[in-house]
Amino acid sequence: MPLVDQSPFAIDIPPEITKKSSTSQISQTDPYSVVHRGNQSRRYRSTLVYANDCATEESRIEALSCDKTALHQFLDRVTPIICTHLERNLRSKAWDRYVKDTYEPIEALSEPILRLNYAPKSLKLCSIDVAWNLTGSVVAVSYGQDFHVNWCTHTAYLALWNVNKSHVDPVKPDYIFETNCCVSSMAFCNEDAPLVAGGTVSGELIIWSLSKEGDSRVAACGCIEGGHQDSVTGIFWISQKGLNTTSSFTTEHHLVTVGADGRIICWNLQKTHSSVFSLKPVRIYQVTGEDQSSGSLRDVNACIKSSEGLGSEGATQSVGISTAAFSPHSTETNLGHPLHLPLFLLGTESGGVLVAHLEVLDWTPPTSGSEFTNALASPVKYVLARYFAPIHCVAWSFSDRNLATVSGAFFGVHIYNILERTRIYTLGTEEGQIFAMYFLHSPSSRSYQYRSMLACGSARGTITVYDLRYGSDVSGDSNEGEVFVSTKRCVLQCRTDASAANPVMCMAPSDSVDSLMAVGSRDGTVTIFDTSNVKSLDFSVDTPQY
C-alpha cells in the first residue's frame, strides 16, 4: 500500500486580550495646627486692717481668748534652753572686746611690691609652700607638684631670696637647694635664723643651714629612723624661751611635725660647737578614727546640714592630718613644770577638726627605738567639728585666745569658739574654696593691735582680708542656715591676668616685719604684699580682757 503524505490541519485560536483597570487615588489630610496654651493660677488673700477704734470695741475684746495653759507649757519648755544659751553667751570670751564700728563698707585694691618666680616652665611646678626667716629678710619657696599619682621621683627645688637687697632678681634666687622629692612643708627656726626645716612627700625631715658654704644639708631623718611614713604636712619650731637648752657642749632646738600618716612627731635637733647636727625623734603621737568620732563628744560636734557628719572610720585606723595650727597664746615655759602646754588645732583629710596639746616633759632622745614600736598615744582632747569634706587649713587668732577659723572643701570660712566648742558663724567668701588662711600680725605701736584681721587665699587667685570686728551681724551663736558676710574687706590681686585661673596654694605673713605677706600661686609665682595700708584703718582703741 503506497504511502501518501497528508497535509497537517490548522487550528485557529482566537487571541484574547485581558483588560485590567487601575485606579489612582490620592489621600490628603488637612493641615494641622499647633496651639500653645498656658495655665496660670493666682491665689488671693484678704486681710482686714482696723486702724482706728479697734481696741475700744467691747465686743471684739470679749471675743478674744487666750489659752493660758498652752502658753505656760510652752514657756516651761523653752525657758531652760534660753537660760542655758544666755549663760553660755555671758561666759564667752571670743567677742568681749567687740565695739561696733560706724565706718562705711570699704573695698580697697592693693598692688604687690614684688613678684618672684624661679619654677622652670618646662617642669610645670607650682609653689607648694612659702616661709619667712626670723628677721623677715629672707623668703623661701618650695617648688614642686601639688598632686602625685605614684611615688614622687622628679626633681624639686627650694629657692630663697633676700628681699632686703637693693636689687632683687625675681628669677634668680640667692640660694637654690635641689631635692629629689617635693618639699611639701617648711619652716624657718624661730631662734636661729640660718636654720630651715623641710618635710618631703616621702616623709623625710631635712634641716638646712644657710651659714654653711658647702653642703647646706646638715641633718635628715626618714621613716626608717622613726620618722613619718607619708607626706609631711606641717612643721613647727617650739619656742625655747625660759628653757635651759644650751649647755657648754650642745644647743638644742625642738620641732613638731604632722603628716598624712596621722603621726605627730616631736624632734630634738642638737648642735655642737663644732657645727655638728643630730636630729632624733623624741616622742610620736598617732591620730586614729576613734579620736574624731568619740561617742561622748558627738553632741558638741558642729554639723551643718548635709555637708557634715560623724563618719564611720575604724577605731584603730590612722587618720591623715592635712593641716595644723598652734595656739599663739600657749607656749612651753618649763620642762619639769609646764605652765602652758602647747595647744594646737588639727585638720584631717577625712573632715575632722580636733583640739590637742602636747605633754612632752622630757625632750631627751631615747637610747633605743623600742618606745616607738609600742602602741602610740593620742594627743587629741576633744572634737571641735566634723565634716564630710577634707579640711584645707585652720588658723588661730592672735588677739582672741578662743577664736579659730576652719576652711575646707565646703562653702566659706567657719568661725569657732574654742572654749565653748561652738560655731559662731560662717564667713561667706564668694571666692571659691580657701586653700590658705592666716591671721595677720598687728604692730604693738598701733591702736588696732588687738583686732582680728583674717587673710584668705582663694581658688580664684585673690587674697581677701576681712575685719572680723566690723559690722553688727557678729553677735554670738547663729542658726545653721544663716551666713554672715563681713562688709569691711580689702582685696589683694595676685594674678596678672584676671581671666586666667591661678589658685592661691600657700601664704605666709612675716612674724618680724608685720606689713609683709608672701603668697604662692599654682603657676609658681610668689607675690609679696605690703599690708600696712590694709591695717591702717582708723580702728578704736580697746584693751584685751582675758
Order of alpha helices (4+ residues) and beta strands (2+ residues): alpha-alpha-beta-beta-beta-beta-beta-beta-beta-beta-beta-beta-beta-beta-beta-beta-beta-beta-beta-beta-beta-beta-beta-beta-beta-beta-beta-beta-beta-beta-beta
